[in-house]
Amino acid sequence: MRREEKRGPWYLLTGLVIGVLLGVGYTRFFQPVEYVETSPASLRQDFKDQYRTMIAAAYLANGDLVRARARLELLQDADSVRALTEQAQRKLAEEGGSESGISDEARALGLLAVALGQAPPGPGQAITRPAIQPTGTTALATPGRLLEPPAGATEAPTGSEVEPTRPEASAPERPSPDEPFVLLSMEEVCDLPLEEPQIVVQVQDREGEPVSGMLVVINWAGGEERFFTGLKPEKGLGYADFRPDPAFVYSVRIGEDGAPLGNISALTCTSNTGNYWGAIILTFGQP
């Protein structure tokens, strides 16, 4: 009489493991998967960063904000402006105190973030300098002036057909790097209790108009922070802010070659109920 041999479940598990290994090896080395016409949203994070950089460079070349916005939407970022801003800040941190200054990549990312934050979706828009006046100490943007017809313009005769004309877009005049920004005013604001101290920087040109995309460099013992104006357009196109550590004293300058303004520290305000943090507002402009 033949006795049947009992087998345990291990041979099934061994076969399953061998089959998985053979399948992975075949698809990896002999017939790897090829992705065709995939969405940019499926890219790896470093490839997404490269994609944003190319979009920003293209925007600086052609000034087409609508196309840049459409391309960024393919990445399906929760907040495209925030993603651009964070990438620009990471790039500045990588560059550190490089003697060569800001790279074209960091500047392009920062300017595209500013443009997206200040302009609603609409027809193609070139890079322009906003004509907005800053208000006192609030650092909030005020509505721009209404366009007026040029002097000497006459109305078209009744019943005549006149072909509408559109003035040619011209590139705005950026502040010359040979004309450094100097401190125009320094205000200590204790109107609202803040949870953290704040240093607010406002940059404007000779005509008093806010300037976006300007580099702000803040130094302290053993550290440095770099960022651009205009990355918070809801507070002003020439606006930037920094939260200082009360343990340090800071210096602030505009641009790589700007004269540093030193001895800046966190502002402590006093009231009947005790002490609280305030804000120091530094306004820089061209003389």
C-alpha positions in Angstrom: 0.0 0.0 0.0 1.5 3.4 -1.1 1.5 6.1 1.4 0.7 9.6 0.1 3.3 12.3 0.9 1.8 15.4 2.4 3.1 18.7 1.0 3.1 22.0 2.9 2.2 25.4 1.4 5.8 26.5 1.0 6.2 25.2 -2.6 3.3 27.5 -3.6 4.9 30.6 -2.0 8.3 29.7 -3.5 6.7 29.5 -7.0 5.0 32.8 -6.5 8.2 34.6 -5.5 10.1 33.1 -8.4 7.4 34.2 -10.8 7.3 37.7 -9.5 11.1 38.0 -9.8 11.1 36.7 -13.3 8.3 39.1 -14.3 10.1 42.1 -12.8 13.4 41.2 -14.5 11.7 40.7 -17.9 9.8 44.1 -17.8 12.9 45.9 -16.5 15.7 44.6 -18.7 14.1 42.9 -21.8 10.9 44.9 -22.4 10.7 48.0 -20.1 7.6 50.1 -20.0 7.6 53.1 -22.2 5.5 56.1 -21.3 4.1 57.9 -24.4 2.2 61.2 -24.3 1.8 61.3 -20.6 0.7 64.4 -18.7 3.3 66.8 -17.1 1.5 66.2 -13.8 2.9 62.7 -13.8 6.5 63.9 -13.9 9.0 63.5 -11.0 9.5 66.6 -8.8 12.9 67.5 -10.3 11.5 67.2 -13.8 8.5 69.4 -12.8 11.0 72.0 -11.6 12.8 71.9 -15.0 9.4 72.2 -16.7 8.6 75.4 -14.7 12.0 76.8 -15.5 11.4 76.4 -19.3 8.0 78.0 -19.0 9.5 81.0 -17.1 12.2 81.4 -19.7 9.7 81.3 -22.5 7.6 83.9 -20.8 10.5 86.3 -20.5 11.3 85.8 -24.2 7.7 86.3 -25.6 5.8 88.0 -22.7 2.8 85.6 -23.4 1.3 85.3 -19.9 -1.8 83.3 -21.1 0.3 80.6 -22.7 2.6 80.4 -19.6 -0.5 80.0 -17.4 -1.9 77.3 -19.7 1.4 75.4 -19.6 1.6 75.6 -15.8 -2.0 74.3 -15.5 -0.8 71.0 -17.0 1.3 70.4 -13.9 -1.9 70.5 -11.8 -0.3 72.3 -8.9 -2.6 73.4 -6.2 -1.2 76.9 -6.4 1.0 77.7 -9.4 2.2 81.0 -7.9 3.2 79.4 -4.7 5.0 76.6 -6.6 7.0 79.1 -8.7 7.8 81.2 -5.6 9.0 78.3 -3.6 11.2 77.1 -6.5 12.7 80.6 -6.9 13.5 80.7 -3.2 15.1 77.2 -3.4 17.2 78.4 -6.3 18.3 81.5 -4.4 19.2 79.3 -1.4 21.3 77.1 -3.6 23.1 80.0 -5.1 23.8 81.5 -1.6 26.2 84.4 -1.8 27.5 83.7 -5.2 29.6 86.6 -6.7 28.0 86.1 -10.1 24.7 87.4 -8.7 21.2 86.1 -9.3 20.9 83.5 -12.0 18.6 84.0 -14.9 16.6 80.9 -13.7 15.8 82.4 -10.3 14.9 85.8 -11.8 12.7 84.3 -14.5 10.8 82.2 -11.9 10.3 85.1 -9.6 9.1 87.5 -12.4 6.6 84.9 -13.7 5.3 84.4 -10.2 4.8 88.1 -9.8 3.0 88.4 -13.2 0.7 85.5 -12.4 -0.1 86.9 -9.0 -1.0 90.4 -10.2 -2.8 89.7 -13.5 -6.1 87.8 -13.9 -6.5 85.5 -16.9 -7.0 87.4 -20.1 -5.4 88.2 -23.5 -1.7 87.8 -24.0 0.2 90.3 -21.8 3.7 91.5 -22.1 5.9 92.1 -19.1 4.9 95.6 -17.9 5.7 97.9 -15.1 2.6 98.5 -13.0 1.6 102.1 -12.4 0.4 101.8 -8.8 1.2 104.1 -6.0 2.0 102.6 -2.5 -0.1 103.9 0.4 1.5 105.3 3.5 2.4 102.5 5.9 -0.1 99.9 4.9 1.9 98.5 2.0 -1.4 97.8 0.1 -1.7 98.5 -3.6 -4.2 101.3 -4.6 -6.1 101.2 -7.9 -4.1 102.6 -10.9 -5.0 105.8 -12.7 -7.6 105.7 -15.4 -6.4 106.0 -19.0 -7.0 109.4 -20.6 -7.0 110.3 -24.3 -3.8 112.0 -25.4 -3.8 115.8 -25.7 -5.0 117.1 -29.1 -7.0 114.0 -29.9 -10.2 114.7 -31.8 -13.4 112.6 -32.1 -14.1 110.8 -35.3 -16.7 112.4 -37.6 -20.2 111.0 -37.3 -21.0 108.2 -39.8 -17.4 107.7 -40.8 -15.7 104.4 -40.4 -12.4 104.7 -38.6 -10.1 101.7 -38.2 -9.2 101.3 -34.5 -5.6 101.5 -33.8 -3.6 100.0 -31.0 -0.4 101.5 -29.7 2.6 99.3 -30.1 3.7 97.6 -26.8 7.0 98.9 -25.6 9.3 97.3 -23.1 9.2 99.1 -19.7 12.2 101.0 -18.5 13.7 99.0 -15.7 15.6 100.9 -13.0 19.3 101.2 -14.1 21.7 99.1 -12.0 24.0 102.1 -11.9 21.4 104.0 -9.9 21.3 102.3 -6.5 18.3 102.3 -4.3 18.6 104.3 -1.1 16.5 104.4 2.1 13.7 106.9 1.7 11.9 106.3 5.0 11.9 104.0 8.0 8.8 103.6 10.1 8.0 101.7 13.2 4.4 100.4 13.2 2.7 99.2 16.4 -0.9 99.6 15.3 -1.7 95.9 15.3 -0.2 93.3 17.7 1.7 90.7 15.7 2.5 87.1 16.7 6.0 87.5 15.2 8.1 90.6 14.5 8.3 91.7 10.9 10.6 93.7 8.6 8.7 95.1 5.6 10.5 96.3 2.5 9.0 98.5 -0.1 10.9 99.4 -3.3 9.9 102.1 -5.7 11.5 103.9 -8.6 12.3 107.6 -9.0 8.7 108.3 -10.0 7.3 106.7 -6.8 6.0 103.6 -8.6 6.5 100.1 -7.0 9.1 97.9 -8.6 8.6 94.2 -8.6 11.2 91.5 -9.2 13.9 93.4 -7.2 16.3 91.4 -5.1 16.3 92.0 -1.4 19.3 90.7 0.6 19.2 90.4 4.4 22.3 89.5 6.3 22.9 88.7 9.9 25.7 87.0 11.9 26.2 83.7 10.2 23.3 83.9 7.8 21.7 85.4 4.7 18.3 85.5 3.1 17.4 86.4 -0.5 14.0 87.1 -2.0 12.2 89.2 -4.5 9.7 92.1 -4.2 6.3 91.4 -5.7 5.9 87.8 -4.6 2.9 88.8 -2.5 1.0 91.0 -5.0 -2.0 91.2 -2.8 0.1 93.4 -0.5 1.8 95.5 -3.2 4.0 95.0 -6.3 7.0 96.4 -4.6 6.4 94.6 -1.4 8.5 92.0 0.5 8.7 91.0 4.1 10.9 89.1 6.5 10.4 87.7 10.0 13.5 88.4 12.0 14.8 86.5 15.0 14.9 88.9 18.0 18.3 87.5 18.9 20.0 88.9 15.8 20.8 92.3 14.3 20.3 92.6 10.5 21.4 94.6 7.5 19.2 95.1 4.4 20.2 96.0 0.9 18.5 96.2 -2.5 20.3 94.3 -5.3 23.7 92.8 -5.3 25.5 96.2 -5.2 23.1 98.1 -3.0 24.4 99.9 0.0 23.5 97.9 3.1 21.3 99.5 5.8 22.5 98.1 9.1 21.5 97.9 12.8 17.9 96.6 12.0 16.4 94.4 14.7 13.0 93.2 15.8 10.6 95.9 17.0 9.1 95.5 20.5 6.0 97.6 21.2 4.6 98.4 24.6 1.0 98.9 25.7 -1.0 98.9 29.0 -1.5 95.2 28.7 2.2 94.4 28.1 4.7 94.0 25.2 4.0 92.7 21.7 5.8 92.6 18.4 5.6 95.3 15.8 6.8 95.9 12.2 9.6 98.0 10.8 8.7 99.4 7.3 11.7 100.3 5.1 11.0 102.2 1.9 13.7 102.3 -0.7 13.8 104.3 -3.8 16.1 106.0 -6.4 17.2 109.5 -5.6 
